[in-house]
Amino acid sequence: MTNEVTGHFDYIAQTYEQRVTIISKLYRRLKQSLIKNIVPPGKKILDYGCGTGEILNSLHSSHGIGYDSSTEMTKLAKSKFKKLHFVSSLTSIRTKFDYILMLDIIEHLQNLSGELTTVKKYMGADTKLVISYVDLFWKPLLDFLEAIKLKMPEGPHKRIDVKKILNLAAKSGLKLRRKGKSLLITYLIFER
């Protein structure tokens, strides 16, 4: 992520709980329900772009690590979920995971290809990489909700067309195993 994106999330972490709207809560529940249907309990999970850790906490992993480039977000996650492990750097992580989650972060990544190369280091032969994002169709509505403060501010981001995601993933050596939709959320599941 860029320094600008990290700075945005460091800034909103300070008032995160006050910024959570009913729409944010409903969207989080929708995303948690979707991911729980994809990731069974008891798995080793890397939540890449974990934010405040709610998704990782809901999954009942055998070994879960939440990574976020925002140190303030990881501090908030640590204070909320003391039994989980959250980091702002992956340099000390040597584990291969069963599932790697990149949920609603791809639009914040300046170099998606580079980030996919990074997460591949933590993928074994059977690891599933789950990428989720809000479909471009919903952009005008989301921009409006953010403008009237009914949605958490996104900060610097650029919505990405699914064809570009699939192309970059293929160039990174990832194979699409499943694609699906659940109301607002599109998800892609890749393997090596």
Secondary structure, 3 states (H helix, E strand, C coil): CCHHHHHHHHHHHCCHHHHCCHHHHHHHHHHHHHHHHHCCCCCEEEEECCCCCHHHHHCCCCEEEEECCCHHHHHHHHHHCCCCEEECCCCCCCCCEEEEEEECCHHHCCCHHHHHHHHHCCEEEEEEEEEEEECHHHHHHHHHHHHCCCCCCCCCCCCCCHHHHHHHHHHCCCEEEEEEEECCEEEEEEEC
